Amino acid sequence: MNLDHWVANLLAPLAFWVLLNGIDDFIIDLAGLYSYIRRRFSSDPAHRDPSEAEIDAAPPRLMAVFVALWKEHRVIQKMIENNVTKLNYPRFEFFVGAYPNDAPTIAAIREAMKRFPNVHISICPHDGPTSKADCLNWIYQRMLLHEEEWGVRFDMILTHDAEDLMDPDALRWINYYAQWNEMVQIPVLALPTPWTEFSHGVYCDEFAEFQFKDMPARQLLGGFIPSNGVGTGFSRTALERLAQTHSNRIFEPACLTEDYENGWRIHKLGMKQKFIPVQIRHGRAIATREYFPRNFATAVKQRSRWVTGIALQSWEFHSARDTLAQAYWFWRDRKCLIGNLATPLTNILFVLGAGTWGWAYASHHAWLLARELSRYSSICTAGLVLQGLHTAIRAGCSGRIYGWKYACGVPLRVLTGNWINCFATSRAIWNYASAKIRGQPLRWAKTDHAYPNRTALLTERKRLGEILTGSLWITPEQLESALLTKPGSVRLGEHLMALGLISEVNLYTALSLQNQLPLGKPEAEVVSIPVTRALPLAVSRRWRVLPFRISAGEIYLAGAELPGDEMRRAIREFSSLEVRFQLVTPTELEELALEYLP
């Protein structure tokens, strides 16, 4: 029974850790619940959930949106195009930063600037990558030059990433709470993916729990609010005070998690912070949405950067005396150095213990194992109950965003997350120690980003009939009659054209609005004849598309059919460039084909 004795003794410290961690999380569970109740019944407009009328009544501040980039040419145009055109806010401009040795990204930004006058480029004076904070500092300097040139002054500065899908009402909410706070953080949530993508599902669950419960609890109990790096609004006063107190380094260049650092800095300066609790309005959660790493290796890479910055570098930047008033919150943020390494061990010991119990029972020695484990049974039971409660709360938070079917997978994704965090923490400790031993700076460990595809963006997609009636091209009565007479195999737009109720131009204008695609035959001066032959003739004719331009790592296609996944896959067999579509009518496509195709 030596194995039994070994398992039992090793289980003891882990059982104490699980219990301690469970009690710590239970405090946050209770505080999160109380915060929710207080918001529902508070009469203070700074703390309760506002009405739409109250949000609209707040005077709109001029906002600058900072986006720091390194090799993001494949996604930045989509990010700008989607967010600039969808934000329900009257006063904002984008300042996008790039490095001089990243020509494709610079070209992509300049392409976006041609379409949107409120987009500006900021090029760092040195090659990259350095750190996100360094890039953000130079974007700030570019904003100051813009203010001098145009005689304006920005009241709020927001930070975002190239993969962010900003909520249409995000700036309205930030503007409302900026009346009382110098830093406002809007929730950040992962976009939904298939339940089989366990690594990304971990982000879905953890961020849902963090935004629903942990952040409101943290604010209620007086903890500093760490910026999430995206969806964070800083008042101009806050950034100017940071510049004064930190030698003009508003964002700490040496820090891999400058967002976390600035949350602490602003709190230390005595300025008010606000985390906007998750609000379900208009059928959606008001939050910044994005895809996080979708496989195990990239998830480990990203989380190792978080652990390095939050749990390791923070020891460098702050003394124990400096952080004494917020010791509990630094403890919560740093306990991952123990917990992430210990948790997988508890999983292994649980399986080993169950196997040992089975062996002991089969060999009639179960009473010996029971005697070994009896000393720790109450601790193990309490820890297991708290862990079960915590998992159930996480499932509840995940279910609010992604549905209850998805939430049923939380227990399995918890196990996946345990191993991701273990490998990430091991990697963070190794990289940090190696850098310190060699005297080398820590580098910006960028992960590749994917911008949400068209389907993910169209969460508020209108029906074609709604657009046609809303544009007064047909009446609701005509639409209802057409729906009743439409054959099952015929598309609505084609049927309306056959009835003579709309023209081809009406239909394609509505389709472009519905799918947020540019419309119209490209001008002759932008059509490159060599590019029109980039696809085999059979492919162009099958999918009714014509390539006409290549710019900033993207190939532009004019097409009379809405782009689907099958079409994209077929085109990618012949071009590795990112594909951008421009909708044209069938008549215009025939004109282009006659002019440019053999």
URPEBEL-V891017 format. One record per run of one state. SS is the DSSP state (alpha for helix, beta for strand, coil for the rest). FROM is the first residue (numbers start at 1). TO is the last residue. If there is no record, write none. Layout:
BEGIN
ss=(SS:SS)
from=(FROM:FROM)
to=(TO:TO)
END
This chain:
BEGIN
ss=(coil:alpha:coil:alpha:coil:beta:coil:alpha:coil:beta:coil:alpha:coil:beta:coil:alpha:coil:beta:coil:beta:coil:alpha:coil:beta:coil:beta:coil:alpha:coil:beta:alpha:coil:alpha:coil:beta:coil:beta:coil:beta:coil:beta:coil:alpha:coil:alpha:coil:alpha:coil:alpha:coil:alpha:coil:alpha:coil:alpha:coil:alpha:coil:alpha:coil:alpha:coil:alpha:coil:alpha:coil:beta:coil:alpha:coil:alpha:coil:alpha:coil:beta:coil:beta:coil:alpha:coil:beta:coil:alpha:coil)
from=(1:2:42:52:58:63:69:76:87:92:99:103:116:119:124:132:151:156:161:165:166:170:178:183:186:188:191:198:221:232:236:246:258:269:273:276:280:282:284:286:288:291:296:318:324:335:336:363:366:375:377:403:404:408:410:439:454:458:464:471:476:486:492:499:504:516:518:520:524:527:529:533:537:544:545:552:554:560:565:573:578:584:586:597)
to=(1:41:51:57:62:68:75:86:91:98:102:115:118:123:131:150:155:160:164:165:169:177:182:185:187:190:197:220:231:235:245:257:268:272:275:279:281:283:285:287:290:295:317:323:334:335:362:365:374:376:402:403:407:409:438:453:457:463:470:475:485:491:498:503:515:517:519:523:526:528:532:536:543:544:551:553:559:564:572:577:583:585:596:598)
END
